[in-house]
Amino acid sequence: MPTTPRPEYPRPSMVRTDWVNLNGTWGFEVDRGDSGLERGLRERDLTGTITVPFAPESELSGVGDTDFLAAVWYRRELTIPAAWAGRRTLLHFGAVDHDATVWVDGEEVVRHRGGFTPFTADLGHRTGTVTVVVRARDDRYGPQARGKQSTRYGNYECLYTRTTGIWQTVWAEPVPDVSLGRPRITPDVAGSTFHLEQPLRRGGGPAGTGAAGDRAGWTLTASVRDDAGQVASATVRADLDLSPRLVLPVPADRVRLWGPEDPHLYDVTVTLTDADGAVVDTVETYAGLRSVSIDGKAVLLNGRPVFQRLVLDQGYYPDGLMTAPTDEALRRDVELGLAAGFNGARLHQKVFEERFLFHADRLGYLVWGEFGDWGAAEEGSSHRGEYQQPTPNFVAQWLEALERDYSHPSIVGWCGLNETHQPLTDRGQVLDDVTRAMFLAAKAMDTSRPVLDASGYSHRVLESDVWDSHNYTQDPAQFAREMAGLAKGEPDTNFVHGTSTVISLPYQGQPWFCSEFGGIWWRPDTAASDSSVDRGAESSWGYGEAPRSEEEFHHRFEGLTGVLLGDPLMFGYCYTQLTDVFQEQNGVYSFDRSQKLDVARVRAAQLRPAAIEEA
């Protein structure tokens, strides 16, 4: 482990030269009664320490407290370099679970609710040493976007050890009073062009909305480069629009489309210049020229069908929980998926660290961006028969995730909800409203990618761009019969578990895929017939009866994938899952990422041409 854990630059889609990584040792104290403010924890030294950015439940944090943590406190000093004088210091948090308040020198500088998305405190013009205090609250009760975090003391079924507090990199950077926000880059393959929308951030408050003075004569320039040099450049006035827009045409002889076979990326520099020609702010980013479109039942990449051989990736690690121990571990997970024959992943029940997407961009890995919505249904609770109670914060966090990840070419689709099962009635429900809100949020934020309203289960938006179901039938012959309805416009449909209760609106003929299947329970250290092995849901489980040999695993895997690859109306699938996760032992790899079966054979089973690619 390096001296500073996770030392790499945390925001690869928008890079500045000056920055300070604040990972490492912080003062720390658990506040089980959430009474720390009254007890003076904001003002005094804390009793323990923690290694940021790892959650206190994790081994790598040095704390390893897996009990319920109603609130936790962090404290450290930040020395703002003298070289930053005259600029504003921005204090960035990659993610804090769940409800965070930040004070600097006793002054509250930002609040943020939501455990998956970044936020920033504007510290204004400061130099010297300041004291940063963070309180994170994480209530075990009530609807909250938790992803796969257990609301019981221990792990059970497919729910795992909780994550509380800071779990992504904390860092600071200086910016001028008027600075560049995160660029929004939209590829236009038909026009051989990049469209760049560049928000301008005005200092003066956490939202960057304060007055910045007269900017007459200022300009914004963007340039696109490849290995041979400059490809395109454009300049526009920066004193007319809140977010100036530039058009960057790519000449025909410099076009290289981004895709799994050639994940080519162009380098992009964005520069803000004042009326005298002096550079005010500069950021480096990158872009991939690729398109996603729909033709009948096919989802096209750059105008051709590319069968999406996806794997479910939950992004958990034995020692870091939701935080990868190293940047190399993030890249390695992409490589493991590719080695097994998958060309992409559903990023399941979690907004992944942005550097995962950075590696997916560079390795040509197709990704569905999703949200950790589990927690909308509180165990044992309902209101007027509605047990799904997602809150407005679900939509707010989803918009923050969409904004953060918009420009990543590896993302080929969005899905805000997963398995939000609830019976349809003739009365409007909170689930109806939030499902539609999250769908419309994605469509309003991004017109360039398809949006799935809810993965499996409760489809509540008739105009959802794609449709799907989850099916864990283990017998390939039976699985084929259940998938066969797609040819008649009656695809496999999820109901309330064990019933025929309808939870979705009628299918409207969209492109369709089986977005969860397989989940084959495989433990190489024991055979299914070994009755001495505890196979309870808290110790080991997967779907169906465990194979009695590795040969039986491969026979089942080849049969199930073959059903979907052979269907000319199927645009993709998502196999459960990339790795074991705690007690859920149905991964292609073990939890520690070691091999537990013949990965080459898994790969070979998937690399046969898909029927929709040959149509």
N, C-alpha and C positions, 0 to 999 in steps of 0.2 A: 504494500500500500504506500503510495507517495506521501510526502509530508503533508501536503494539502490534498485531501480526498476529492476525487472527481475534479481535477484541476483544469479540464478542458473548457473552452469557451462554450457557454450554455445556449447561445442563441445563434446557431450557424446560418440562419436565413437573413441575418441582419448584423453584420460584424463591424465594430468600431475598434480602433487600435488601443485606446486607453480604457482600462478597466481593472478592477480589483476583485479577486475571488475571496469570498468571506466564509467558505467552507472551513471546517476544522473544529477546534475546541471552543465551545460556548459554555457559559454558565447555564445550569439547568435545574429545574425543580418541578416535581409532580405536584399538582394542586387538585387532589381527589375531590374536594368539596367545592371547587370553583369559588373559593373565597379569598383567593390570593390578592385581589385588588384591595379588599378591606384589611387584609393582614400585612399590607405593605410590601408585597413582593416586587412591585414596580420600582420601589426606591432602593431596595437593599441588594447586596450580593446574594446569589442563589446558593443552595447548599451542595449541589452536585455539578457534574459536567456531562457533556454529551458531544459526540462527534457528528456534526452537521455535514452532509445533508441526510443522514440516516435517521429514520423514525425511532423513537425510544423503545418500541417493541422489538426492534431488530437487533441482531447480534452485533452488526457493524457499528451501531450507535455507541456501544460500550455500556448501555443501560440494560436492555433486554427485559423490560417490564411488560409482560403480556396481559396484565390485568386491565380493567377498564380505567381509562385516564380521562376524567371529566374535563380537565384543563391541564396544560403544561406551560411553563415559562422558560424563556431563553434570555440570555443577557451577554453582551460582549461590547468591546470598544471597537470603533471604526476610526482609523486615522485617514482623513481625507488629505491627499497629497497637496503640498503647496503649489505644485504645477497645475492643479485644477482651479486655481484662483480665477475669478471672473466667469466661471461656468457654474451651471447648476449640477448638483449631484443627485443622480437617480439611484435609489436603492431598490433592487429587483429581487423578488421572491418567485422561484420557478413554480412552487406549489406548496401550500400549507393546508393541512387537513385538521379542522374544517372551517372554523370561524376565527379569523385572525385579527388582532389589533396590534399595531406597531407604534411604539413611542421612541422618540429620539430626544435625549436630554430632557425627559419628562414631558415632552409635548407629543400629543397624539398626531401622527402624520398620515396614517392610512388605516382603513378597515377593509376587510375582504371576507366574504362568505363563499365557500366552495373549495373542496379539497383537491381539485384536479387542474386548476388553471392559474396562470401567472398574474401577478399584480405588482404595482410599482408605487413607491413613495417618492415624491419630489421634495428633497431636503433644501432646495434653494441654494443660495450662494454661501457656502461654508468651507472653511478649511480647518485643519487641526483635528483633535480627537473628540469624538462624540460617543455617547453611550446609546446603544440600540437595545431595546427591550421588546420582546414579542410574547404575547399570550395567545395560545391556540386552544379553543374549546372544541370538544368532540363528544357531544351528547349521544349516549347509546340509545335514547328513545326518540320517537317521532320520525316522520318522513325526512330522509336526507339521502342525497346521492352518495352512496358508499361503495358502489361496485361490489366486489366479492368479499368485503370485510364482514366478519362474523359479528352478530349482535348477541351471541351467547359467549360465555367465558372462553370456551375452547372452540377449536375447529370442528366443523361437522359438514357432511355431504360435500357440496362444492363451495363452501364458504371458509375463509381463511383468517389467519392472524391479522388483527387490525393494524392500521397505520394512523398515527396521531401526530400532529404538528408538522414541522418542516421536513419535507422528504425530497425536495429538489434543491438545486444550487441556489445559494444566496450570493448576490454580487452587486457591485456598484460601478457606475460609470459617469463621467462628466459630459454634459451637453451644453450648447449655447442656449440663450434665452428662446430663440426660435430654432427648432431642430427637426430632423427627419423622423417621422414615425415609421412603423413597419411597412415596407413596400408591399403593394398588392400586385402581383404579376400574373396576368392571364395570357396563356399561349393561344394563338390563333393560327392553327395549321392551315386552314383554307386560305387565309390571307398571308401566310408566311410571315407572321408578325408577332411581336410581343406588345401587349398593352400594359403599361405600367401606371398605376394610380399611386401617388405619393402623398400621404397625409403629412401635414406640417403641424408639429407640436409646438404650442405656445406656452412658455413657462408662466408660473404664477400660482400653481396649485397642483394637487395630485392628479387631476384630470388634464392638466396642461392646457387650460382654457383661458388663462389670464391674458391681459393686454400685452402686446409685444412691441408696440410702437410702429412707426411708419416703415414699410418695407418696399417702398417704391423703387423700381429698378432691379429688384432681386430676380434671379433666374434659377431654374432647376435644369440640370443636365443629367442624362443617363446614357451610359455607353455599354454595349454588349461586345464581348470578346470570346474568341475560341483560341485554340492553340496557334493559329496562324496570325492572330492579331485582332484588330478591331473589326467587328462585323457590322455594327450600326451605332448611330449616336443621334440624339435629339435634344433640343433645348427649348424650354417654354418659360414664359413669365411665371414668377412665383408670387406675384403681388395681387392676383385677381381671384384665385380660388382657394378654398380651404384645402383641397386635395388636387393639386395639378396633375394632369394626365399627359402621358407621352406615348407616342406610337413609334415602335422600333422595328422597321421592316428588315427581314433577313434575306439577303440575296439568294437566288436559287442555288448558286454554286457553294453556298455556305450552310445550306439546310442539312441538319442531321436530326431526325426525329428521335425523341426519347422513347425507349421501350425496354422490355426485358432483355432483348438480344443486344441492344446498344443503348445503354443508359447515359446518353450524351448530355452533358450540362454545359451551358454557356455561363461565363462569369459576367456579372453585372456590377457596375459602379454607379452610384447615385450621388450627385454633388449639388449642394445648395450654395449659391454665390451671391454676394451682396452687390450693390450698385457700382462699387469701385472695382469689381472683379476679384475680390478676396474670397477665398473659400470659407464658408461659415460652418458647414458640416458635411461629412462624407460617410457613407456606409457601403460596405461590400456585401453582395448577395449573389445568387445564381438562379438559373431558370432552365427548365426543360421544355422543349417544343413538342407537345403531344396533345392529342385530342381524345375525348371520350364521347361516343354517340350511341344511338340506339337505332337498330334496323329490324323491325319485327320483334322476334324473340332474342335477337343477338345484341350483345353489348360490344361495341366496336372500340378498338384502340387504334388510333391513327387510320381509321377507315376500314379496318379488317377485324374479323372476329378473333379474339385471343381468349381461349377458354381459361377462366380464372380458377386455377388449381390452388385454392387458398387453404391455409391452416389456421386454426384458432390459436391465438397467442395471448396469454393472460398477463405476461410481463411480470411474473413473480420470481424471486430469487431466494434460495434457502437462508442466506445471511443478510440480505438487504431488503427483503419483502418487496414492496413496490418500487424500490430504488435499486437500479443495477449497481453492483459493486464497483464497476469500472466502465469507462466508455467502450473498451474492448468487448465487454460482455454484451453490450447492446448490439454492436456490429456482429458479434459471433452468433447471436440469435437469428439475425437475417441469414447469415451464411449457413446455419444449420437447416433452416427452412429450405433454402435453395438446394443444399446437398441431398435432401430427401425428396426432391422433385417438385416441391411447391414453388409457384411463381409469385406468391403473395400471402397476405395474412389479413384476417379480421383481428383488429386490436381490441380485445374483448374486455368489456366492463372496466375500462380505464382509459383516460387520456394519457397516452404514453409520453415519456420525455421527448422533447423535440429532437434531440440528437439521434433517437431511433429513426425518425423520419429522414434525417440527414443521411444516415447510412443506407436506408431504403432507396433514397433518391440516387445515390451513387452506385448501388448494386443492381438497380433495375427490378425492384421488389414492389409488386402491386399491393396497395394497402386500402382497406376500408377504415376510414376514421370514425370512431364510435365514442360513446359516452358511458360513464359508470353509473347507470341509472338505478341499479338495484339498491333498495332502501326506500323506494317509493311505497312499497307495501310493508308496513310494519307488522311483524309477526303477532298474530292473534288479535289484530285490531281491524275494524272497518267502520265506515260511516254510511248509514243507510244502504248497507250492502256493498259499498264501494271500498275494497281493500287496497286499491292503488290510489295513492294520494300524492302524486308529484306536485311540488311547489313551484312558484315563480322562479325560484333560484335555479331549478333545472334548466329553464330556458336561458337565464342569464349566463350560467356557466357554459352552456352549449354555444352561445354566441361568442363567448371569450375563446373557446376552443376553435371555433370556425375561423375567427380572426387570426389567431396565432398560426394556424396551419394551412391557410388558404393557398399559399404559393408553392407548396411542396408538390412536385410532379408525380411522386409515387402514389399520392392519394387519388384513387379513381372512383370513389363513392363515399357518401355520408350516411350514417344511420344513428339517430339519437337515442333510440330505445331498444331494449332487448327483452323478449319474453314477458311483456307486460300483460299477462293473462288476466282477463276479467270478463264476465258474461256481458254481452250486449243486451240492453233493455230499451224500452221506448222513452226513457228519460235520459237527458244529456248528462254526461259524467265528466268529472275532473280529468279523467284519463283521455276522453275525447278531445277536450280543449288543449291539454298539454301536448298530446301527440300531434295535433294539427299545428300548434304553435311552434314546436320544434321542427316539424317538416317545413313550414313556411319560413322559419328563421334560416334554415339551410338553403332553401331556394332563393330567398332574398339576398343572402350573403354571397351565393355562388350559383351562377347560371350555367357553369361549364361542366358540372358533374351530376350524375344521377343521385337521387336521394331516396332511400328506403325509409318508410315511416317507422316501422318497428320490426326488428329481426324476429321472424317466427311469430306465432301466437297472435296478439291482438292488432291486426291491421285495421286502422280507423280512418285512413285517408284514401279515398277511392282513386285519386290521381297520383298516388305514389308511383315513382318512375319504374321501380322494379318490385317484385313480390317474391315471397319465399316461405319455407317452412323448416322446422327442425324435426328430424326423424332419426331415431336411434335403433331402428330395427336391425338386428344382427344377422339374420339369414338373408343372403343375397337374393335368393329366389323370391322371398316374401317382399323384400325391399323393392325389387323390380316391379312387382304387382302394385305396390303402393305408389311408385313413381309414374306408373303408366297413364294415369289420368290426365297428365299434362297434354297428351296428344289430343284429347277431347275437350280441352279448355277447362278441365276440372282437376287441377293439380292437388297434390297432397296438402291437407289443411290441418292445422293444429286446433284442438279443442281444449276445454278445461280438462286437466289430467284425469284420465280414467272415466270420462263421461263423453257425451255427444253435445254438450252445451256449447253453443256458438259464441265465439269471442271475436270474430273478424267480420268485416263487411265482405260482400261477394267479390271474388277475383274478377279483374277487369281486362285480362288478356295481356298484361305486361310481360316483359322478360322475366324469367323465373329461374331460381336456383335453390338447391337444397343447401341452406347456409349453416347447418350443423348436422353432422352424421358421423357414424363410426363410433368414436369414443371407446374403442376396443380395450377392454381391461386386460392388461398384460403385465404380469410380474415374472420376469425370467427366473427369479430365485425359487419359485414354487409352481407346482402344477395345480390346475383347478381341482383335482381330485384330492388334494392334500387337506383333509379336514382339520388338521391341527393349526392352520393359519387363520388368524382372525380376519374375517372379511366384512366386518361391520363398517358402516359409513364413516366412522370416526378414525378408522385405522387404514383401510384400503378399499377403494371401490372404483368401478368403471361401469360401462353399460353392458348389460347382458351377461351371459355366462362366460367366464374367462376361458380363453383357448387352453387346451391341454398341452400344446406344444407351440414352438415358434412357427413351425410349418402350418399349423392350423390358423395362427394369426395371419400369416401372409395369404393363405387361401381366402380368408374372410375379407381382408383388406383389398385384395385384387378383385374379388367379386363385387364388393360394394362400390368401389371407384369405377369399375367397369360398367356398371349399370348407368352411372351418370355421364361418364365419358362417351358412352355409346348412344345417348339420347340426342337427336339432332335439334331438339328444342331447348336444350339445357345450356345456359351460357357459362355456368361455373358451379363450383361447390366449395364448401368449407369443411375440412376434416377436423374433428376434435381428437387430439390437440397436439401442439408442438412438443410440450414437455409434461411430465408428471408435475403436479402442484400439491405439495403436502400429501394428504390422504387420497387425492384423486389421481389414481395411477393408470391413466389411459393415454399417456403421451408416447410419441414416437421416440423421444429421448427421456432419460431419467431427469429428476428435478435438478440434479447437479450438472446437467447437460452431457453426461456420459452416454455412450451408446448402450442400448439394451436389446437391440435386435439388428438384423441385417438391413442397414439403411439403403444400401445399393438396390436391394430388392424392392423396397418401398418406392424408391425413385423410378425404377424400371416400370412398375405397375402404373405410374402416373404419366409417363412420357409417351404412351401410345397416342396417336392423333385423336383428338376429340371430334365427334361427328359434326358439331356445329362449325368447326374450323375447316371442314372439308366440304361443307354444303355449297 
